[in-house]
Every structure is written in C-alpha cells, then in structure tokens.
C-alpha cells in the first residue's frame, strides 16, 4: 500500500482552473479557497497521526477514494489508477468485514459524503464497483449477501498483517480490480459524455480522455486546489466562467460539481469556452485541440504565452506552425512540467476512446 505525506497525496492541481479573464488574481483566490481545506486536513491528519502514526496519512484525492470508519481505526482505499482496493483495521475482524461490504457496495453519488470524517458510506442498490470487481467465485458483487460472503472468504483466506512505524499492527485485505476496470468505469459515463459532446459540439473522445487523466473516472475525486468531480472543475475559476456563460451568477457548489451529469456538462462547457473564446483564432483544428487540452490544465493565457506574450501574435505564430510542431512546443517548452505531461497523457487517452460508440 502506498504511504503518503500530506503534501504528496493531494497535489496542487489547477485542472480546469485557468481563465483568460484579466484583473483577477487567481493565486490569491486559490490561497483563500484552500485555507478551509488546510484547516480541515490539518485536523483530519491529526486524528490519523494519533492512530496510524506519521507518514501513514491517506486522504481522498483525484484518483484515490479513501474513507475512514470506526472512529478512524478502520479505513478503505480504492486506487482507481492502480485498480487495487485495500481495507485495513486496528479493530476487530467484524469492523473489517463491515468496511469491506460498505466499500464494495458504495454508490456513485458523492453528494453529502464527507470524506474527511469517520463513518460508513451508504450501501447502494446500484453499487458503483459492479463490473470492476468480482468475488472469489468470479461473480458480480451486487448485494449484501454476496458482499458479506466475499468479505468472509477474504478474511479467512487472504488476511494479512503489517506493523506500523508506531509499533501497532493492523490487519488488512487487498482486493484486485479486473484488468479493464478503467474502461468499465468509462462506459458508465458514455451516455452523459455523449449528451455533453452534442450540446457543445465537442468530440466525445476528448471529454473521455480528459476525464481519465483528471480522475480515472472517480466520482469522488477532489484535489488540494479544490478541483471537484470527474472532470476536476475548480468552482472559483472555471466554475465562475461556466456559470457566467450560462447566464448565472456566482459559482457552482461542491454538491453541484459532485453530480456526474452536472460535472461533465461543466467540464464540457469550459472546453467550449476554450475552443470558442479563449483560443478563438487558431485555425487548424488539431492545433486548437492541443492548445485546448493544455489550457484545460494550465489556463489559456499560459498556453498562449508559450508562443508570445501578446495574444494576437501568439495566435498568429501558432497558425504558422504544423500541428505536430504545436504539440512538440507545448510538450517541451511550456514552463509547467505538469502541463507538458498533461497534454501527452490526454492525447494518448483520447486516442484510445475514439473507437467508443
């Protein structure tokens, strides 16, 4: 199991956070926006340190679902990137069994779920992990009876122990997800993606590629920069732009962005803004797509400044290049290594979704 320091686990991700609006200090806004989360995670990490010891902090992030129960003595961790579920406890085996069942049968609705508090998530009649995990008999895990039997099997046959740095011992089980778990999750959202793609005249594969890169299709995704949901929309930056585009004031709430349909619509709407407003003028559609992908991560202004400080000159210079040259420049000359790698990852992921119908 991975062990995370707080700074490493919830990285500063500015996904869908950039904007070309002038006169707004987004660094200052980000600082204010994350102060509450700093306090929350500070209190939260204190509870974990007391029980699990230093360097054992696990926190929900973009691609990791983490939920503590049993007054923080039991926890469940779903790594949506690696396809591994780990459930471990300081308490008795009944607590472990309960956590396994609740994790396997959790739903896809993150609204109202506090990932920074101790407590079970509700058991859903439509578990999110169905199709991504099978039991010891190779069957789907759809209800409490099947989940309970599987949990009993795991505890009897797969129970492991490990010693923490504080000297305490925990017992745990590791549950592998199926090989194509990412594709199974992606398929769950294809109808919503298709709807948003048609509404904003976007390629479905672009939306899916961004979703995979941002959250690995984790509906509980949240980052330290307060980017929320499947497409990691930051409420106070991209969220405000999206609401303004829709003729609404303010910014989307956390509950709004944890709704998969609203989140996908918001992310697609921001892509529309990038395509038709912030990066308007780039004539080659492939060059514009590369710029849009990079801008979704770092902001349109940062992308254009790679080519020139003046917006119009930057657009002109992009239009003088072949798309392959635009791609090479954005993946080598962008000042942010995160943005450089982001374009590579999304472009690769998008290609894998072009066959989805």
ROKOL-650691 format. One record per residue (C-alpha): x, y, z; residue number from 1; residue in three letters. Coordinates in Angstrom, 1 decimal. Example, Ala and Ser with C-alpha at 12.3 -4.5 7.8 and 13.67 -1.06 7.14 Angstrom:
<u:12.3	v:-4.5	w:7.8	nr:1	rest:ALA>
<u:13.7	v:-1.1	w:7.1	nr:2	rest:SER>
This chain:
<u:0.0	v:0.0	w:0.0	nr:1	rest:UNK>
<u:1.2	v:3.5	w:-0.7	nr:2	rest:UNK>
<u:2.1	v:5.7	w:2.2	nr:3	rest:UNK>
<u:1.6	v:9.4	w:1.6	nr:4	rest:UNK>
<u:2.7	v:12.6	w:3.2	nr:5	rest:UNK>
<u:0.0	v:15.2	w:3.1	nr:6	rest:UNK>
<u:1.9	v:17.3	w:0.6	nr:7	rest:UNK>
<u:2.4	v:14.4	w:-1.7	nr:8	rest:UNK>
<u:-1.0	v:12.9	w:-1.5	nr:9	rest:UNK>
<u:-3.2	v:15.8	w:-2.5	nr:10	rest:UNK>
<u:-1.1	v:17.7	w:-5.1	nr:11	rest:UNK>
<u:-1.7	v:21.2	w:-6.3	nr:12	rest:UNK>
<u:-3.7	v:20.6	w:-9.4	nr:13	rest:UNK>
<u:-5.1	v:23.5	w:-11.3	nr:14	rest:UNK>
<u:-7.3	v:21.3	w:-13.5	nr:15	rest:UNK>
<u:-10.0	v:23.2	w:-15.4	nr:16	rest:UNK>
<u:-8.9	v:26.2	w:-13.3	nr:17	rest:UNK>
<u:-7.3	v:28.6	w:-15.7	nr:18	rest:UNK>
<u:-9.0	v:31.5	w:-17.3	nr:19	rest:UNK>
<u:-8.1	v:34.3	w:-19.7	nr:20	rest:UNK>
<u:-10.1	v:36.9	w:-17.7	nr:21	rest:UNK>
<u:-7.9	v:39.8	w:-16.6	nr:22	rest:UNK>
<u:-7.9	v:41.6	w:-13.4	nr:23	rest:UNK>
<u:-8.5	v:38.5	w:-11.2	nr:24	rest:UNK>
<u:-5.6	v:37.3	w:-9.0	nr:25	rest:UNK>
<u:-6.2	v:33.6	w:-9.2	nr:26	rest:UNK>
<u:-3.2	v:32.8	w:-7.0	nr:27	rest:UNK>
<u:-4.8	v:34.9	w:-4.2	nr:28	rest:UNK>
<u:-8.2	v:33.3	w:-4.9	nr:29	rest:UNK>
<u:-6.7	v:29.9	w:-4.7	nr:30	rest:UNK>
<u:-5.0	v:30.7	w:-1.5	nr:31	rest:UNK>
<u:-8.3	v:31.8	w:0.1	nr:32	rest:UNK>
<u:-10.2	v:28.9	w:-1.4	nr:33	rest:UNK>
<u:-7.8	v:26.3	w:0.1	nr:34	rest:UNK>
<u:-7.4	v:27.8	w:3.6	nr:35	rest:UNK>
<u:-10.5	v:26.0	w:4.8	nr:36	rest:UNK>
<u:-9.3	v:22.7	w:3.4	nr:37	rest:UNK>
<u:-5.9	v:23.3	w:5.0	nr:38	rest:UNK>
<u:-7.6	v:23.6	w:8.4	nr:39	rest:UNK>
<u:-9.8	v:20.6	w:7.7	nr:40	rest:UNK>
<u:-7.0	v:18.4	w:6.6	nr:41	rest:UNK>
<u:-4.9	v:19.5	w:9.5	nr:42	rest:UNK>
<u:-7.5	v:18.4	w:12.0	nr:43	rest:UNK>
<u:-8.1	v:15.3	w:9.9	nr:44	rest:UNK>
<u:-4.4	v:14.4	w:9.7	nr:45	rest:UNK>
<u:-4.0	v:14.8	w:13.5	nr:46	rest:UNK>
<u:-6.6	v:12.1	w:14.0	nr:47	rest:UNK>
<u:-4.8	v:9.8	w:11.6	nr:48	rest:UNK>
<u:-1.4	v:10.5	w:13.1	nr:49	rest:UNK>
<u:-2.6	v:9.7	w:16.6	nr:50	rest:UNK>
<u:-3.9	v:6.3	w:15.4	nr:51	rest:UNK>
<u:-1.8	v:5.2	w:12.4	nr:52	rest:UNK>
<u:1.4	v:7.1	w:13.1	nr:53	rest:UNK>
<u:3.3	v:9.6	w:11.0	nr:54	rest:UNK>
<u:3.7	v:9.0	w:7.3	nr:55	rest:UNK>
<u:0.6	v:6.8	w:7.3	nr:56	rest:UNK>
<u:-1.8	v:9.5	w:6.2	nr:57	rest:UNK>
<u:-4.1	v:8.5	w:3.4	nr:58	rest:UNK>
<u:-6.5	v:11.2	w:2.0	nr:59	rest:UNK>
<u:-9.1	v:11.1	w:-0.7	nr:60	rest:UNK>
<u:-7.7	v:12.7	w:-3.9	nr:61	rest:UNK>
<u:-8.2	v:12.8	w:-7.6	nr:62	rest:UNK>
<u:-7.8	v:9.1	w:-8.3	nr:63	rest:UNK>
<u:-8.0	v:7.7	w:-4.7	nr:64	rest:UNK>
<u:-11.1	v:7.0	w:-2.8	nr:65	rest:UNK>
<u:-10.3	v:6.9	w:0.9	nr:66	rest:UNK>
<u:-12.9	v:6.6	w:3.7	nr:67	rest:UNK>
<u:-12.3	v:6.2	w:7.4	nr:68	rest:UNK>
<u:-14.8	v:4.4	w:9.7	nr:69	rest:UNK>
<u:-14.8	v:3.1	w:13.3	nr:70	rest:UNK>
<u:-13.6	v:6.4	w:14.7	nr:71	rest:UNK>
<u:-10.7	v:6.4	w:12.2	nr:72	rest:UNK>
<u:-9.5	v:2.9	w:13.3	nr:73	rest:UNK>
<u:-10.6	v:1.3	w:10.0	nr:74	rest:UNK>
<u:-10.1	v:2.6	w:6.5	nr:75	rest:UNK>
<u:-10.8	v:1.7	w:2.9	nr:76	rest:UNK>
<u:-8.7	v:2.8	w:0.0	nr:77	rest:UNK>
<u:-9.6	v:2.4	w:-3.7	nr:78	rest:UNK>
<u:-6.8	v:3.3	w:-6.0	nr:79	rest:UNK>
<u:-8.7	v:3.9	w:-9.3	nr:80	rest:UNK>
<u:-5.4	v:4.3	w:-11.2	nr:81	rest:UNK>
<u:-3.8	v:1.0	w:-10.0	nr:82	rest:UNK>
<u:-7.0	v:-1.0	w:-9.7	nr:83	rest:UNK>
<u:-6.5	v:-2.1	w:-6.1	nr:84	rest:UNK>
<u:-8.8	v:-1.9	w:-3.1	nr:85	rest:UNK>
<u:-7.2	v:-2.1	w:0.4	nr:86	rest:UNK>
<u:-9.2	v:-2.3	w:3.5	nr:87	rest:UNK>
<u:-7.4	v:-2.4	w:6.9	nr:88	rest:UNK>
<u:-8.2	v:-2.0	w:10.6	nr:89	rest:UNK>
<u:-6.8	v:-1.7	w:14.1	nr:90	rest:UNK>
<u:-10.1	v:-3.0	w:15.4	nr:91	rest:UNK>
<u:-11.7	v:-6.4	w:15.4	nr:92	rest:UNK>
<u:-12.5	v:-8.5	w:12.4	nr:93	rest:UNK>
<u:-16.2	v:-7.5	w:12.4	nr:94	rest:UNK>
<u:-15.1	v:-3.9	w:11.7	nr:95	rest:UNK>
<u:-13.0	v:-5.1	w:8.8	nr:96	rest:UNK>
<u:-15.9	v:-7.2	w:7.4	nr:97	rest:UNK>
<u:-18.3	v:-4.2	w:7.7	nr:98	rest:UNK>
<u:-15.8	v:-1.9	w:5.9	nr:99	rest:UNK>
<u:-15.3	v:-4.4	w:3.0	nr:100	rest:UNK>
<u:-19.0	v:-4.7	w:2.5	nr:101	rest:UNK>
<u:-19.7	v:-1.0	w:2.5	nr:102	rest:UNK>
<u:-16.8	v:-0.3	w:0.2	nr:103	rest:UNK>
<u:-17.8	v:-3.0	w:-2.4	nr:104	rest:UNK>
<u:-21.4	v:-1.7	w:-2.3	nr:105	rest:UNK>
<u:-20.9	v:2.1	w:-2.2	nr:106	rest:UNK>
<u:-22.8	v:4.1	w:-4.8	nr:107	rest:UNK>
<u:-21.6	v:6.7	w:-7.3	nr:108	rest:UNK>
<u:-23.2	v:9.7	w:-5.7	nr:109	rest:UNK>
<u:-20.6	v:11.6	w:-3.7	nr:110	rest:UNK>
<u:-23.0	v:14.4	w:-2.7	nr:111	rest:UNK>
<u:-23.4	v:14.5	w:1.0	nr:112	rest:UNK>
<u:-20.5	v:12.1	w:1.7	nr:113	rest:UNK>
<u:-17.8	v:13.7	w:3.9	nr:114	rest:UNK>
<u:-14.6	v:12.0	w:3.0	nr:115	rest:UNK>
<u:-12.8	v:13.9	w:5.8	nr:116	rest:UNK>
<u:-15.0	v:12.4	w:8.6	nr:117	rest:UNK>
<u:-15.3	v:8.9	w:10.1	nr:118	rest:UNK>
<u:-18.4	v:6.9	w:9.1	nr:119	rest:UNK>
<u:-19.7	v:4.4	w:6.7	nr:120	rest:UNK>
<u:-20.9	v:5.4	w:3.3	nr:121	rest:UNK>
<u:-24.4	v:4.2	w:2.5	nr:122	rest:UNK>
<u:-24.9	v:0.8	w:0.8	nr:123	rest:UNK>
<u:-26.3	v:1.4	w:-2.7	nr:124	rest:UNK>
<u:-28.8	v:-0.7	w:-4.6	nr:125	rest:UNK>
<u:-26.7	v:0.1	w:-7.7	nr:126	rest:UNK>
<u:-23.1	v:-0.3	w:-6.4	nr:127	rest:UNK>
<u:-20.5	v:1.7	w:-8.4	nr:128	rest:UNK>
<u:-17.9	v:-1.1	w:-8.4	nr:129	rest:UNK>
<u:-20.2	v:-3.6	w:-10.0	nr:130	rest:UNK>
<u:-18.4	v:-4.9	w:-13.1	nr:131	rest:UNK>
<u:-15.0	v:-3.7	w:-11.8	nr:132	rest:UNK>
<u:-14.6	v:-6.3	w:-9.0	nr:133	rest:UNK>
<u:-15.6	v:-10.0	w:-8.9	nr:134	rest:UNK>
<u:-15.8	v:-12.3	w:-5.9	nr:135	rest:UNK>
<u:-13.9	v:-15.5	w:-5.2	nr:136	rest:UNK>
<u:-16.4	v:-17.4	w:-7.4	nr:137	rest:UNK>
<u:-16.0	v:-15.0	w:-10.3	nr:138	rest:UNK>
<u:-19.4	v:-13.4	w:-9.8	nr:139	rest:UNK>
<u:-20.6	v:-9.9	w:-9.6	nr:140	rest:UNK>
<u:-21.0	v:-8.3	w:-6.2	nr:141	rest:UNK>
<u:-24.4	v:-6.7	w:-6.2	nr:142	rest:UNK>
<u:-25.9	v:-7.1	w:-2.7	nr:143	rest:UNK>
<u:-25.1	v:-7.5	w:1.0	nr:144	rest:UNK>
<u:-25.3	v:-11.3	w:0.9	nr:145	rest:UNK>
<u:-22.8	v:-11.7	w:-1.9	nr:146	rest:UNK>
<u:-20.6	v:-9.0	w:-0.5	nr:147	rest:UNK>
<u:-20.7	v:-10.5	w:3.0	nr:148	rest:UNK>
<u:-19.8	v:-13.9	w:1.7	nr:149	rest:UNK>
<u:-16.9	v:-12.5	w:-0.2	nr:150	rest:UNK>
<u:-15.7	v:-10.5	w:2.8	nr:151	rest:UNK>
<u:-15.8	v:-13.7	w:5.0	nr:152	rest:UNK>
<u:-13.8	v:-15.5	w:2.3	nr:153	rest:UNK>
<u:-11.2	v:-12.7	w:2.2	nr:154	rest:UNK>
<u:-10.8	v:-12.7	w:6.0	nr:155	rest:UNK>
<u:-10.5	v:-16.5	w:6.2	nr:156	rest:UNK>
<u:-8.1	v:-16.9	w:3.3	nr:157	rest:UNK>
<u:-6.4	v:-13.5	w:2.4	nr:158	rest:UNK>
<u:-6.0	v:-11.7	w:5.7	nr:159	rest:UNK>
<u:-2.6	v:-10.1	w:6.1	nr:160	rest:UNK>
<u:-0.9	v:-8.1	w:8.8	nr:161	rest:UNK>
<u:1.7	v:-5.3	w:8.9	nr:162	rest:UNK>
<u:3.4	v:-3.3	w:11.5	nr:163	rest:UNK>
<u:3.2	v:0.4	w:11.5	nr:164	rest:UNK>
<u:6.0	v:2.8	w:12.4	nr:165	rest:UNK>
<u:4.4	v:3.5	w:15.7	nr:166	rest:UNK>
<u:4.7	v:-0.2	w:16.6	nr:167	rest:UNK>
<u:1.0	v:-1.0	w:16.2	nr:168	rest:UNK>
<u:-0.2	v:-3.9	w:14.0	nr:169	rest:UNK>
<u:-3.0	v:-3.7	w:11.5	nr:170	rest:UNK>
<u:-4.9	v:-6.4	w:9.7	nr:171	rest:UNK>
<u:-5.9	v:-5.9	w:6.0	nr:172	rest:UNK>
<u:-7.1	v:-7.5	w:2.8	nr:173	rest:UNK>
<u:-6.2	v:-6.5	w:-0.7	nr:174	rest:UNK>
<u:-8.8	v:-6.9	w:-3.5	nr:175	rest:UNK>
<u:-7.7	v:-6.6	w:-7.1	nr:176	rest:UNK>
<u:-10.0	v:-5.0	w:-9.6	nr:177	rest:UNK>
<u:-10.4	v:-6.6	w:-13.1	nr:178	rest:UNK>
<u:-7.9	v:-5.8	w:-15.8	nr:179	rest:UNK>
<u:-10.1	v:-3.4	w:-17.8	nr:180	rest:UNK>
<u:-11.6	v:-1.6	w:-14.8	nr:181	rest:UNK>
<u:-10.9	v:1.8	w:-16.2	nr:182	rest:UNK>
<u:-12.8	v:1.0	w:-19.4	nr:183	rest:UNK>
<u:-15.7	v:-0.3	w:-17.4	nr:184	rest:UNK>
<u:-15.9	v:2.9	w:-15.4	nr:185	rest:UNK>
<u:-15.6	v:5.0	w:-18.6	nr:186	rest:UNK>
<u:-18.5	v:3.1	w:-20.1	nr:187	rest:UNK>
<u:-20.7	v:4.1	w:-17.2	nr:188	rest:UNK>
<u:-20.4	v:7.8	w:-18.3	nr:189	rest:UNK>
<u:-20.6	v:7.5	w:-22.0	nr:190	rest:UNK>
<u:-24.3	v:8.5	w:-22.2	nr:191	rest:UNK>
<u:-23.6	v:11.6	w:-20.2	nr:192	rest:UNK>
<u:-20.5	v:12.4	w:-22.2	nr:193	rest:UNK>
<u:-22.3	v:11.9	w:-25.5	nr:194	rest:UNK>
<u:-25.0	v:14.3	w:-24.3	nr:195	rest:UNK>
<u:-22.5	v:17.0	w:-23.4	nr:196	rest:UNK>
<u:-20.5	v:16.4	w:-26.6	nr:197	rest:UNK>
<u:-23.6	v:17.1	w:-28.7	nr:198	rest:UNK>
<u:-24.6	v:20.1	w:-26.6	nr:199	rest:UNK>
<u:-21.2	v:21.8	w:-27.0	nr:200	rest:UNK>
<u:-20.1	v:20.3	w:-30.4	nr:201	rest:UNK>
<u:-17.1	v:18.5	w:-28.9	nr:202	rest:UNK>
<u:-15.5	v:15.2	w:-29.7	nr:203	rest:UNK>
<u:-16.7	v:12.5	w:-27.2	nr:204	rest:UNK>
<u:-13.2	v:11.1	w:-27.0	nr:205	rest:UNK>
<u:-11.7	v:14.4	w:-25.9	nr:206	rest:UNK>
<u:-14.1	v:14.6	w:-22.9	nr:207	rest:UNK>
<u:-13.3	v:11.0	w:-22.0	nr:208	rest:UNK>
<u:-9.6	v:11.5	w:-22.4	nr:209	rest:UNK>
<u:-9.7	v:14.4	w:-20.0	nr:210	rest:UNK>
<u:-11.9	v:12.6	w:-17.5	nr:211	rest:UNK>
<u:-9.5	v:9.6	w:-17.5	nr:212	rest:UNK>
<u:-6.4	v:11.9	w:-17.0	nr:213	rest:UNK>
<u:-8.1	v:14.1	w:-14.3	nr:214	rest:UNK>
<u:-9.8	v:11.5	w:-12.2	nr:215	rest:UNK>
<u:-9.6	v:8.0	w:-13.7	nr:216	rest:UNK>
<u:-13.4	v:8.2	w:-13.6	nr:217	rest:UNK>
<u:-13.5	v:8.5	w:-9.8	nr:218	rest:UNK>
<u:-16.8	v:10.2	w:-9.0	nr:219	rest:UNK>
<u:-15.5	v:11.1	w:-5.5	nr:220	rest:UNK>
<u:-12.4	v:12.9	w:-6.9	nr:221	rest:UNK>
<u:-11.2	v:16.0	w:-5.1	nr:222	rest:UNK>
<u:-7.9	v:17.8	w:-5.2	nr:223	rest:UNK>
<u:-6.0	v:20.1	w:-2.9	nr:224	rest:UNK>
<u:-6.8	v:23.0	w:-5.2	nr:225	rest:UNK>
<u:-10.5	v:22.2	w:-4.6	nr:226	rest:UNK>
<u:-11.0	v:20.8	w:-8.1	nr:227	rest:UNK>
<u:-14.1	v:18.6	w:-7.8	nr:228	rest:UNK>
<u:-15.5	v:15.6	w:-9.5	nr:229	rest:UNK>
<u:-14.9	v:13.6	w:-12.6	nr:230	rest:UNK>
<u:-13.6	v:16.5	w:-14.7	nr:231	rest:UNK>
<u:-11.9	v:18.3	w:-11.8	nr:232	rest:UNK>
<u:-13.6	v:21.6	w:-12.1	nr:233	rest:UNK>
<u:-12.4	v:24.4	w:-9.8	nr:234	rest:UNK>
<u:-15.5	v:26.3	w:-8.6	nr:235	rest:UNK>
<u:-14.0	v:29.8	w:-8.2	nr:236	rest:UNK>
<u:-12.2	v:29.9	w:-11.6	nr:237	rest:UNK>
<u:-13.6	v:27.8	w:-14.4	nr:238	rest:UNK>
<u:-16.8	v:27.3	w:-12.4	nr:239	rest:UNK>
<u:-17.5	v:31.1	w:-12.4	nr:240	rest:UNK>
<u:-16.7	v:31.3	w:-16.2	nr:241	rest:UNK>
<u:-19.1	v:28.4	w:-16.9	nr:242	rest:UNK>
<u:-21.9	v:30.0	w:-14.8	nr:243	rest:UNK>
<u:-21.4	v:33.3	w:-16.4	nr:244	rest:UNK>
<u:-21.6	v:31.7	w:-19.8	nr:245	rest:UNK>
<u:-24.9	v:30.1	w:-18.8	nr:246	rest:UNK>
<u:-26.2	v:33.5	w:-17.6	nr:247	rest:UNK>
<u:-25.9	v:32.6	w:-13.9	nr:248	rest:UNK>
<u:-24.2	v:34.4	w:-11.1	nr:249	rest:UNK>
<u:-21.8	v:33.1	w:-8.6	nr:250	rest:UNK>
<u:-20.1	v:29.7	w:-8.8	nr:251	rest:UNK>
<u:-21.1	v:26.0	w:-8.7	nr:252	rest:UNK>
<u:-21.3	v:24.4	w:-5.3	nr:253	rest:UNK>
<u:-19.5	v:21.3	w:-4.2	nr:254	rest:UNK>
<u:-22.7	v:19.4	w:-4.3	nr:255	rest:UNK>
<u:-23.4	v:20.7	w:-7.9	nr:256	rest:UNK>
<u:-20.0	v:19.5	w:-9.1	nr:257	rest:UNK>
<u:-20.2	v:16.1	w:-7.4	nr:258	rest:UNK>
<u:-23.3	v:15.4	w:-9.6	nr:259	rest:UNK>
<u:-21.7	v:13.4	w:-12.5	nr:260	rest:UNK>
<u:-24.1	v:14.9	w:-15.1	nr:261	rest:UNK>
<u:-23.5	v:18.5	w:-14.0	nr:262	rest:UNK>
<u:-19.8	v:17.9	w:-13.6	nr:263	rest:UNK>
<u:-19.4	v:16.5	w:-17.1	nr:264	rest:UNK>
<u:-21.6	v:19.4	w:-18.5	nr:265	rest:UNK>
<u:-19.4	v:21.9	w:-16.7	nr:266	rest:UNK>
<u:-16.1	v:20.4	w:-17.9	nr:267	rest:UNK>
<u:-17.5	v:20.3	w:-21.5	nr:268	rest:UNK>
<u:-18.8	v:23.9	w:-21.2	nr:269	rest:UNK>
<u:-15.3	v:25.0	w:-20.2	nr:270	rest:UNK>
<u:-13.8	v:23.2	w:-23.2	nr:271	rest:UNK>
<u:-16.4	v:25.1	w:-25.3	nr:272	rest:UNK>
<u:-15.1	v:28.4	w:-23.8	nr:273	rest:UNK>
<u:-11.6	v:27.4	w:-24.6	nr:274	rest:UNK>
<u:-12.4	v:26.5	w:-28.1	nr:275	rest:UNK>
<u:-14.7	v:29.4	w:-29.0	nr:276	rest:UNK>
<u:-13.5	v:32.3	w:-26.8	nr:277	rest:UNK>
<u:-10.1	v:32.0	w:-25.1	nr:278	rest:UNK>
<u:-8.4	v:30.2	w:-28.0	nr:279	rest:UNK>
<u:-10.5	v:31.6	w:-30.8	nr:280	rest:UNK>
<u:-8.4	v:32.4	w:-33.9	nr:281	rest:UNK>
<u:-6.4	v:29.2	w:-34.0	nr:282	rest:UNK>
<u:-7.4	v:27.9	w:-37.4	nr:283	rest:UNK>
<u:-6.1	v:24.3	w:-37.5	nr:284	rest:UNK>
<u:-8.5	v:22.1	w:-35.6	nr:285	rest:UNK>
<u:-5.7	v:19.7	w:-34.4	nr:286	rest:UNK>
<u:-3.5	v:22.6	w:-33.2	nr:287	rest:UNK>
<u:-6.5	v:24.1	w:-31.4	nr:288	rest:UNK>
<u:-7.2	v:20.7	w:-29.8	nr:289	rest:UNK>
<u:-3.7	v:20.5	w:-28.5	nr:290	rest:UNK>
<u:-4.0	v:24.1	w:-27.2	nr:291	rest:UNK>
<u:-7.3	v:23.3	w:-25.6	nr:292	rest:UNK>
<u:-6.0	v:20.2	w:-23.8	nr:293	rest:UNK>
<u:-3.0	v:22.1	w:-22.4	nr:294	rest:UNK>
<u:-5.2	v:25.1	w:-21.4	nr:295	rest:UNK>
<u:-7.7	v:22.9	w:-19.6	nr:296	rest:UNK>
<u:-4.8	v:22.2	w:-17.2	nr:297	rest:UNK>
<u:-2.8	v:25.4	w:-17.1	nr:298	rest:UNK>
<u:-5.1	v:28.1	w:-18.5	nr:299	rest:UNK>
<u:-5.4	v:29.6	w:-22.0	nr:300	rest:UNK>
<u:-3.1	v:32.5	w:-21.0	nr:301	rest:UNK>
<u:-0.3	v:30.2	w:-20.0	nr:302	rest:UNK>
<u:-0.6	v:28.3	w:-23.3	nr:303	rest:UNK>
<u:-0.5	v:31.4	w:-25.5	nr:304	rest:UNK>
<u:2.4	v:32.9	w:-23.6	nr:305	rest:UNK>
<u:4.5	v:29.9	w:-24.6	nr:306	rest:UNK>
<u:4.3	v:31.3	w:-28.2	nr:307	rest:UNK>
<u:4.3	v:35.1	w:-27.4	nr:308	rest:UNK>
<u:3.4	v:37.5	w:-24.6	nr:309	rest:UNK>
<u:0.9	v:39.2	w:-27.0	nr:310	rest:UNK>
<u:-2.2	v:37.2	w:-27.5	nr:311	rest:UNK>
<u:-2.7	v:38.1	w:-31.2	nr:312	rest:UNK>
<u:0.9	v:37.4	w:-32.0	nr:313	rest:UNK>
<u:0.7	v:34.1	w:-30.2	nr:314	rest:UNK>
<u:-2.3	v:33.1	w:-32.3	nr:315	rest:UNK>
<u:-0.5	v:34.2	w:-35.4	nr:316	rest:UNK>
<u:2.6	v:32.1	w:-34.6	nr:317	rest:UNK>
<u:0.5	v:29.0	w:-33.8	nr:318	rest:UNK>
<u:-1.2	v:29.4	w:-37.2	nr:319	rest:UNK>
<u:2.2	v:29.4	w:-38.9	nr:320	rest:UNK>
<u:3.1	v:26.0	w:-37.4	nr:321	rest:UNK>
<u:2.1	v:22.5	w:-38.3	nr:322	rest:UNK>
<u:0.0	v:20.7	w:-35.5	nr:323	rest:UNK>
<u:3.0	v:18.4	w:-34.8	nr:324	rest:UNK>
<u:5.1	v:21.5	w:-34.1	nr:325	rest:UNK>
<u:2.5	v:22.9	w:-31.8	nr:326	rest:UNK>
<u:2.4	v:19.6	w:-29.9	nr:327	rest:UNK>
<u:6.1	v:19.4	w:-29.6	nr:328	rest:UNK>
<u:6.4	v:23.0	w:-28.4	nr:329	rest:UNK>
<u:3.7	v:22.6	w:-25.8	nr:330	rest:UNK>
<u:5.2	v:19.3	w:-24.5	nr:331	rest:UNK>
<u:8.7	v:20.7	w:-24.3	nr:332	rest:UNK>
<u:8.6	v:24.4	w:-23.9	nr:333	rest:UNK>
<u:5.6	v:25.0	w:-21.6	nr:334	rest:UNK>
<u:7.1	v:26.3	w:-18.2	nr:335	rest:UNK>
<u:4.9	v:23.8	w:-16.2	nr:336	rest:UNK>
<u:6.1	v:20.2	w:-16.3	nr:337	rest:UNK>
<u:2.6	v:19.2	w:-15.2	nr:338	rest:UNK>
<u:1.1	v:20.9	w:-18.2	nr:339	rest:UNK>
<u:3.7	v:19.3	w:-20.5	nr:340	rest:UNK>
<u:2.9	v:15.8	w:-19.3	nr:341	rest:UNK>
<u:-0.8	v:16.6	w:-19.2	nr:342	rest:UNK>
<u:-1.0	v:17.1	w:-23.0	nr:343	rest:UNK>
<u:0.9	v:13.8	w:-23.6	nr:344	rest:UNK>
<u:-1.4	v:11.9	w:-21.3	nr:345	rest:UNK>
<u:-4.7	v:13.3	w:-22.6	nr:346	rest:UNK>
<u:-3.7	v:12.9	w:-26.2	nr:347	rest:UNK>
<u:-2.8	v:9.2	w:-25.6	nr:348	rest:UNK>
<u:-6.0	v:8.6	w:-23.6	nr:349	rest:UNK>
<u:-8.2	v:10.3	w:-26.3	nr:350	rest:UNK>
<u:-6.9	v:8.1	w:-29.0	nr:351	rest:UNK>
<u:-8.0	v:5.0	w:-27.0	nr:352	rest:UNK>
<u:-11.6	v:6.3	w:-26.8	nr:353	rest:UNK>
<u:-12.0	v:7.2	w:-30.5	nr:354	rest:UNK>
<u:-13.4	v:3.6	w:-31.1	nr:355	rest:UNK>
<u:-16.2	v:4.0	w:-28.4	nr:356	rest:UNK>
<u:-19.6	v:4.2	w:-29.9	nr:357	rest:UNK>
